[in-house]
């Protein structure tokens, strides 16, 4: 495994652990959506890097990239809806 892949896997696992911590034990929904958005961005960048230089572009890469893009947009949409629900609470956490 290349050093870049090792770093990407460690970062993705840390994002998943943080996401599960927030989802299971409770936390702010804003942190949950932000963690999910950052996970999706990291996954997308790692997939594009590996598809461009290591694996090549195939169905599984496109499918995984579509998952990352959909996850990112859904979490951004969730953040937008959260901001619309309570603007004072959203800005208070910043």
Secondary structure, 3 states (H helix, E strand, C coil): CCHHHHHHHHHHHHHHHHHHHHHHHCCCHHHHHHHHHHHHHHHHHHHHHHHHHCCCCCHHHHHHHHHHHHHHHHHHHHHHHHHHHCHHHHHHCC
